[in-house]
Amino acid sequence: MLFTDRLVQACREAKRCGRELALLFVNMDRFKQVNDALGHAFGDELLRAEALIRWNHPTVGCFPPAASSKSRKKVA
């Protein structure tokens, strides 16, 4: 529920500012088992590590302000 609320809020802010929003879903096999066995703090760190390895980006599941098309061109 909180995730949905934050997503809606981020979409509204992007629309209000005339920007786009990107959303990334990560699916890890047996992640629930890791979370249940080792705790949510460990699971959070595992997600961060996975994000760093795959995308060299320190955050997962956040909604940073949308980049302008000018900024996206610099990244791409």
Secondary structure, DSSP 4 states (H G I P E B T S, - for coil): -HHHHHHHHHHHHHHHHT----------TTHHHHHHHH-HHHHHHHHHHHHHHHHS-S-SS--PPPPPHHHHHHH-
